[in-house]
Amino acid sequence: MMEMHFDQHISRQFNEDLESIKTEMLEMGGMVTRQVADAVEALANADSELAEKVLRIEEEIDRREMAIDEHATLIIAKRQPAASDLRMVMSIIRIARDLERVGDEASKVAKMAIALTDEGTAPRGYTEIRHIANAVRKMLNDALDAYTRFDVRAAMSTLAEDEQVDMDYRSAVREMVTYMMEDPRSISRVMNVLWTLRSLERIGDHAKNICEQVVYLVEGADIRHGHESNLKNA
């Protein structure tokens, strides 16, 4: 774990603002992580009621993202933070945006759960869904934990897991397309499974983005788009 030292400021209120907005973002992260878990559980158990709950939470997730953005804008306008403090505010804005998009993908999974439940049959490809869902949920949890601890090493390790998720996703898609070609009657069900897999893969991408923000916060290096060479210790 790396130790993070923020610039010292005369204003205690400013430091409280930084802690407050960080807490807001992490609380939002906890809600979104639960939303993903519930969406997958709804799919596993053909639980339309739980899926509807996931959809209702989406509005709250959107509201929180907007509140964080407004809070961050006020901090920048009033306090004019410099160096690491500014990086913290900017990283929180970006992470909140990614969390909101994770919430969107969880809602899509919930909608697929309702559609598959209405069809009344267990979806082919559920094993693959469960496997990828577990992987991206772990990535999301680990990414937020790395942010909490300002742990670049953990962030880079979690970021690397996205490659395996992408490989598993491509493998699952190939298998489902083959099944769909062999049994045209399954096209409707398989398309719902494919969209679910795609949403889960995107959640992994957003977890990866959060890891990149940990590196940006601690090292001041932008490693998006594969620019790991920007790391000081690369």
C-alpha positions in Angstrom: 0.0 0.0 0.0 1.3 3.5 -0.9 0.9 6.4 1.5 -0.7 9.5 0.1 0.1 12.9 1.4 -2.2 15.8 0.4 -1.2 19.4 0.3 -1.7 21.1 3.6 -4.3 24.0 3.7 -5.1 26.6 6.2 -8.8 26.0 5.8 -10.1 23.0 7.9 -13.3 23.3 5.9 -11.5 22.6 2.7 -10.1 19.4 4.2 -13.5 18.4 5.4 -14.9 19.1 1.9 -12.4 16.7 0.4 -13.2 14.0 2.9 -16.9 14.5 2.4 -16.9 14.2 -1.3 -14.7 11.1 -1.1 -17.2 9.6 1.3 -20.1 10.4 -1.0 -18.3 8.7 -3.9 -17.5 5.5 -1.8 -21.1 5.3 -0.6 -22.2 5.5 -4.2 -19.7 2.8 -5.0 -21.3 0.6 -2.3 -24.8 1.1 -3.7 -23.6 0.3 -7.3 -21.8 -2.9 -6.2 -25.0 -4.1 -4.4 -27.0 -3.2 -7.5 -24.7 -5.4 -9.7 -25.0 -8.3 -7.2 -28.8 -8.0 -7.0 -29.1 -7.9 -10.8 -27.2 -11.1 -11.2 -29.1 -12.7 -8.4 -32.3 -11.7 -10.0 -31.2 -13.4 -13.2 -30.1 -16.5 -11.3 -33.3 -17.0 -9.4 -35.7 -15.7 -12.0 -36.7 -13.1 -9.4 -38.6 -10.3 -11.2 -39.3 -8.5 -7.9 -35.6 -8.2 -7.2 -34.9 -7.1 -10.7 -37.5 -4.3 -10.4 -35.8 -3.2 -7.2 -32.5 -2.8 -9.1 -34.3 -0.7 -11.7 -35.8 1.6 -9.0 -32.3 2.2 -7.5 -31.0 3.6 -10.8 -32.7 7.0 -10.2 -30.9 7.3 -6.8 -27.6 6.4 -8.4 -28.1 9.1 -11.1 -29.0 11.6 -8.4 -25.9 10.8 -6.4 -23.6 11.2 -9.5 -25.1 14.6 -10.2 -24.7 15.7 -6.5 -21.0 14.7 -6.5 -20.4 16.6 -9.7 -22.0 19.7 -8.2 -20.1 19.3 -5.0 -16.8 18.9 -6.9 -17.6 22.0 -9.0 -18.1 24.1 -5.9 -14.9 22.9 -4.3 -12.9 23.8 -7.4 -14.6 27.2 -7.7 -14.3 28.2 -4.0 -11.1 26.6 -3.0 -9.0 26.5 -6.2 -7.2 23.3 -5.1 -3.7 22.7 -6.4 -1.6 19.6 -7.1 -2.7 16.4 -5.3 -5.9 18.0 -3.9 -7.0 18.9 -7.4 -6.2 15.3 -8.6 -8.4 13.9 -5.8 -11.4 16.1 -6.9 -10.9 15.2 -10.6 -10.5 11.5 -9.9 -13.7 11.5 -7.8 -15.6 13.2 -10.7 -14.4 10.6 -13.1 -15.0 7.6 -10.8 -18.6 8.8 -10.0 -19.2 8.9 -13.8 -18.0 5.4 -14.1 -20.1 4.2 -11.2 -23.1 5.8 -12.7 -22.5 3.8 -15.9 -22.0 0.6 -13.9 -25.4 1.3 -12.5 -26.8 1.6 -16.0 -25.3 -1.7 -17.0 -26.7 -3.3 -13.8 -30.1 -2.0 -14.8 -29.7 -3.6 -18.3 -28.9 -6.9 -16.6 -32.1 -6.5 -14.5 -34.2 -5.9 -17.6 -32.7 -9.0 -19.2 -33.5 -11.0 -16.0 -37.2 -9.9 -16.3 -37.2 -10.8 -20.0 -35.7 -14.2 -19.4 -38.1 -14.9 -16.5 -41.1 -14.0 -18.7 -39.9 -16.6 -21.2 -40.1 -19.2 -18.5 -36.9 -21.1 -19.3 -33.5 -21.3 -17.7 -31.1 -19.4 -20.0 -28.4 -21.3 -21.8 -25.1 -19.6 -21.0 -26.0 -18.9 -17.3 -22.7 -20.6 -16.2 -20.8 -18.1 -18.3 -22.9 -15.2 -16.9 -22.2 -16.3 -13.3 -18.5 -16.7 -14.0 -18.0 -13.3 -15.6 -20.3 -11.6 -13.1 -18.2 -12.9 -10.2 -15.1 -11.6 -11.9 -16.3 -8.1 -12.6 -17.9 -7.8 -9.1 -14.5 -8.6 -7.6 -12.8 -6.1 -9.9 -15.2 -3.4 -8.8 -14.8 -4.1 -5.1 -11.0 -4.3 -5.4 -10.8 -1.1 -7.5 -12.8 0.9 -4.9 -10.7 -0.7 -2.1 -7.5 0.3 -3.9 -8.8 3.9 -4.1 -9.7 3.9 -0.4 -6.1 2.9 0.4 -4.4 4.8 -2.4 -2.8 1.5 -3.4 -1.3 1.7 -6.8 0.1 -1.8 -6.8 -3.4 -3.2 -6.0 -4.9 -1.0 -8.7 -2.5 -2.2 -11.3 -3.1 -5.9 -10.3 -6.9 -5.4 -10.5 -6.6 -3.5 -13.8 -4.7 -6.5 -15.3 -7.7 -8.8 -14.5 -9.7 -7.1 -17.2 -7.8 -9.0 -19.9 -9.0 -12.3 -18.5 -12.6 -10.9 -18.4 -12.3 -9.9 -22.0 -11.1 -13.4 -23.0 -13.9 -15.1 -21.1 -16.4 -12.8 -22.7 -15.2 -13.5 -26.2 -15.2 -17.2 -25.5 -18.8 -17.1 -24.1 -20.0 -15.1 -27.1 -18.6 -17.6 -29.5 -20.3 -20.5 -27.7 -23.6 -18.7 -27.6 -23.5 -17.8 -31.2 -22.8 -21.4 -32.1 -25.7 -22.6 -30.0 -28.0 -20.0 -31.6 -27.0 -21.2 -35.1 -27.7 -24.8 -34.2 -31.1 -24.0 -32.8 -32.8 -21.0 -34.4 -35.7 -21.3 -32.0 -33.3 -20.1 -29.2 -32.4 -16.8 -30.9 -34.6 -14.6 -28.6 -33.3 -16.2 -25.4 -29.7 -16.2 -26.6 -29.8 -12.5 -27.6 -30.8 -11.6 -24.0 -27.9 -13.7 -22.7 -25.5 -12.0 -25.1 -26.7 -8.5 -24.0 -26.3 -9.6 -20.4 -22.7 -10.8 -21.1 -22.0 -7.5 -22.8 -23.2 -5.4 -19.9 -21.0 -7.5 -17.5 -18.0 -7.0 -19.7 -18.6 -3.3 -19.7 -18.7 -3.3 -15.9 -15.2 -4.8 -16.0 -14.1 -1.9 -18.2 -15.5 0.7 -15.8 -13.7 -1.1 -12.9 -10.5 -0.8 -15.0 -11.2 2.9 -15.4 -11.4 3.3 -11.6 -8.0 1.6 -11.2 -6.5 4.1 -13.7 -7.8 6.9 -11.5 -6.0 5.5 -8.5 -2.8 5.7 -10.5 -3.6 9.2 -11.6 -4.4 10.3 -8.0 -1.3 8.9 -6.4 1.3 9.2 -9.2 -0.1 12.0 -11.2 0.2 9.8 -14.3 -2.4 9.3 -16.9 -2.3 5.6 -18.0 -5.6 5.6 -19.9 -5.4 4.2 -23.5 -2.5 1.9 -22.5 -0.1 4.7 -21.6 1.6 2.8 -18.7 4.9 4.4 -19.7 3.6 7.6 -18.1 4.2 5.9 -14.7 7.1 7.4 -12.8 8.4 4.0 -11.8 7.6 2.3 -15.1 
